[in-house]
């Protein structure tokens, strides 16, 4: 599906842009060189809105559907086929190892310190810590404190040591949730899904970014970072437990992983019981033949276990490694019933080092959760009593007693060596997930430059962190990494083409941030044209690399984007090459306000994800972003709302909750908001459309609206219910409502603006949300 704009719509949008934008000369082609535009107004009332260059005229009588830059230039663009992003899964290549052992110039550790009673210890400074690598003391080069609980008191930085950072407020968190669907039984997966839904709705806070990943790759394109709870719930809904019993050539044995391990260790009790069992089933078997049969079956079973466990370990390590380019606080939750770490093969234990290495290099703490809860041991060995010898019954019973602890060893090892906690043998799965966030309320960040990191082989270097003078305090941290020799990248073909880099960014689980990119997708219904998605893309001009040539500043970036439905199918794609050739004054404007690009899409009803990627061909640097948008089906005649837009004209309406005039009724120019950061002493005007209000014969719709501002799911501002005025001549199927929000009463932080509209005639309710920040 491809949007195309008619001439009148393009001229309408471009004329609005020219009224808002400064002079801009772009080398999209020879015809555009050295062209100029009128200077932009810099009145204070519009200063916060000029970052959004593409003003959307909602007095729309046309059907705009393409980039507004098409009229301004003949764009040298190509449209390569953009496939649905393929999230790499180790399930497809179980033997392939993720690249997580690249040499790091700085090791940054997340350090938790608790006293004898398990309470977090605050007030520590750099000199209170000692860091050792392979037993050698290391110099602490960076030190900081991170807190998420406002009740914890932090020390103030001293003048002697300016490198000590004490976080004054609450930071953002990135949460990776790896659900090991290869090692979770279907009945336990149902418990996991219920707990995760409660976790999403009740425990996450505003600003938390979450990504769900599975070793099977079942989530597909939903394996991507998001802060939208509806998308998280969609991902959780697709989880499915795929743990199955392992099979062997001689399935009459009904071997368990732990019993197979005992056979390969030549455990005499297990061997004797299995041989007796086989000979009881097949009397003609000799003891040697029965033993060979048992050992062959055990080797086959352990091989299957290792392959499945490798897929899980590689997925976990690879997902953690992608968080390395993510700033701020990072933690991972690994939900699994565990898997056997074979003692007859060190392969899995060696591969676990890749998880520890990835967590250390990415500064990620891993918490492990076993969804099985408390176990009870049954006397039923799983087969009919007359088919099992007494010796085999005893072996199976003793095997079940140690089976769970053996499988939980991997979970305990991962949590312990990455600074996390293993939540095992608890029936309350939700409490375990909630404890993960509580564990991260306060920690220290300690960075050091390893004195020795090179070796001929990838060797694991152990790390120790101690608090001087307090040997009884518990200190948790990432406990090591793989030190590798620095090697030059092998490339026989030179640098990768920009198109390949763009596709890489589009498919990435975690967005690239080398170039600052913000993407917003907004739904609106246009008379005579139908539902429309307005995609607004903002490039941070400060992150672009400009070259000064002949008195102008030049830069080139390749932009590509795609819209996907919930099945991962591409419904619209676009690709542009943007050549910037700026005069000094325009260049300064770009540095302050950035560059904006608009794309219009006409999809059918449904939930869509927009993904955008930017590559700078001269440097290979990447930037990417994504946004979800819901397009309702207005033909169902249910109450619906457009997305929330900013107003291009100042609203005469007073602030929410104050006395004053009636809310604005005229339809002003609206702006698709890409930058939603405001000064505490500022304000912003916003508006939206109400669709399908019920209208009785000879009457008018009866609508009321309430505005809320929330922080961490808690309302901090709530307006009273206000009647939506219906003026004469208003299209009652498309009613505009606008308000103004004053920000003086709000402290700096992340917020959610929520609008609630109630149709009192049809008793229907519609809600829309938009996030914003105050600095």
Secondary structure by P-SEA (a helix, b strand, c coil): cbbbbcaaaaaaaaaaaaacccbbbbcccccccccccccccccccccccccccccccccccccccccccccccccccccccccccccccccccccccccccccccbbbbbbbbbccccccccccccccbbbbcccbbbbbcccccccccccbbbbcccccccccccccbbbbbbbbbbcccccccaaaaaaaaaaaaaaaaccccccbbbbbbbccccccccccccccaaaaaaaaaaccccbbbbbcccccccccaaaaaaaaaccaaaaaaaaaaaaaacccccaaaaaaaaaaaaaaaaaaaaaaaaaaaaaaaaaaaaacccccbbbbbbbccbbbcccccaaaaaaaaaaaaaaaaabbbbbbbbcccbbbbbcccccccccccaaaaaaaaaaaaaaaaaaaaaaaaaaaaacbbbbccccaaaaaaaaaaaaacbbbbbbbcccccccccbbbbbbbbbccccccccccccccbbbbcccccccccccccaaaaaaaaaacccccccbbbbbbbbbbbbccccbbbbbbbbbccccbbbbbcccbbbbbbbbbbccccccccccbbbbbbbbbbccaaaaaaaaaccbbbbbbbbbcbbbbbbbbbbbccccccccccbbbbbbccccccccccccbbbbccccccccccccccccccccccccccccccccccccccccbbbccccccccbbbbbbbbbbbbcccccccccccccccccccccccbbbbbbccccccccbbbbbbbbbbbcccccbbbbbbcccccc
